[in-house]
Amino acid sequence: MFLEFIYPLFKYFTPLNVFVYLTSRSAFAALTTFLVCFIFGNKIIELLHRLKVGQSIREDGPQTHLNKTGTPTMGGIFIILSVVIAMLFWGDLKNTAIWITLGAFTAFGAIGFIDDYLKVTRHNSAGLPAWAKLAGQFTIAITVVLVIYFSGDENVTLLYIPFFKNPVIDMGWLWIPFAVLLVVGESNAVNFSDGLDGLLAGLLILVFITLAIITYITGRIDYSAYLGIPYVPQAGELTVFCLAAAGACVGFLWFNAYPAEVFMGDVGSLSLGGVIAVISLIIKKEILILVIGGVFVLEIASVIIQVVSFKLRKKRVFKMAPLHHHYEMIGWPETKTVIRFWILGGLFAIIALSTLKIQ
């Protein structure tokens, strides 16, 4: 929108060319989302207080969390709004990948909003029934994957694996169910990682900055050729989205850091988790995203292991799942758990970026 307005002005004032550069627009998008969250954050938190949109805390969890009961939730709303505003200003709205990404982002956010709303109105942590939440996630995932599949070129079904320059296999139509499971799985993995003050926001900042680097490289034919990774023409514009999301998470973390003034809620975690997977599909990093978001994989794996072990052996592997609660239960303070998980997330990001050169 903003780009369309200033294009005719270039010939009269050449310094406006700075707004054309992808790097400049990405930086401005990050600054925009941060400022929107930072400036309006307190007002939104006050509104959530007045509406009595308070979080219900599980009684079987760490007892130190019980004093968080009533803390405003659904803070992910101003992450979504800030990113949408930034993309309308700084994104190239003629880019198909941007619309696919924004569509998935807001659609997953809608499911999370309904889930959070039910939790708040019922004054418990139940929310949507599991089958209803999964049905909504699968519906959105199938729709998005089919759009990517039919709008993509002949390379859309190729599967790349880190450390291999060439695709290992052409999955054909099997790529569709694989991609759907990846989107739903990543959305839930990120959702499971939201449970401690600042934990998820900090991890997402690392993930989106990493994705911003990769989308920029993937969208440049010279850099992608040099590194031996697939070139995706429309991927570069996703750098704007990734840094906008990173800026929004930084702005949200200002209020979500311990002790949290607001929680992200499912409206934030489901939308951000889903869009991470969608971006990985577009830039052909379906396997690498599991490394970039390695902490999310560990979190959801701990839940699966715990459930399977209890059903088969009637024994628990962890004191509590997801994994971050296990470490709290063995005595780690909340802030120590968060910082150590951030460190782990940073290590996964470094490993993922290192694979780009080792092809």
Number of C-alpha atoms within 10 A of each C-alpha: 13 15 16 11 9 14 13 10 13 14 10 8 10 9 10 13 14 12 18 15 9 19 17 14 26 26 16 20 31 27 19 23 31 27 17 21 27 19 12 13 22 14 12 17 22 12 13 18 16 11 11 15 22 24 22 20 19 14 10 8 16 15 11 10 14 14 9 18 12 17 19 27 27 26 25 26 21 25 29 22 16 26 30 19 16 27 28 15 19 26 25 22 17 9 15 14 23 21 14 18 21 18 15 26 25 22 22 27 26 19 22 28 21 16 22 26 20 16 20 23 12 12 16 14 16 15 19 17 10 9 9 12 17 15 13 16 26 17 14 22 27 18 14 19 23 16 12 21 20 10 12 13 10 11 14 20 22 17 19 20 17 21 13 14 16 15 16 11 11 15 13 13 10 10 17 18 14 13 24 24 17 22 30 25 20 26 26 23 26 27 26 23 23 24 17 22 23 28 24 26 28 24 29 24 23 23 24 25 19 24 28 25 15 23 29 22 25 27 21 17 14 12 14 19 13 10 16 17 25 22 20 22 14 18 25 24 25 29 30 30 29 28 28 34 30 31 30 31 32 25 27 27 26 18 21 23 19 15 13 17 19 30 28 29 24 32 30 32 27 31 29 28 26 30 26 24 27 31 25 21 23 22 25 26 24 23 15 21 23 19 22 26 27 21 25 29 20 17 22 22 16 21 19 14 16 21 17 15 15 13 11 8 10 10 12 15 16 18 15 20 22 24 22 24 22 19 18 21 16 11 10 14 12 21 17 12 19 24 15 12 18 22 15 15 24 22 16 21 24 15 14 21 18 13 15 19 13 12 14
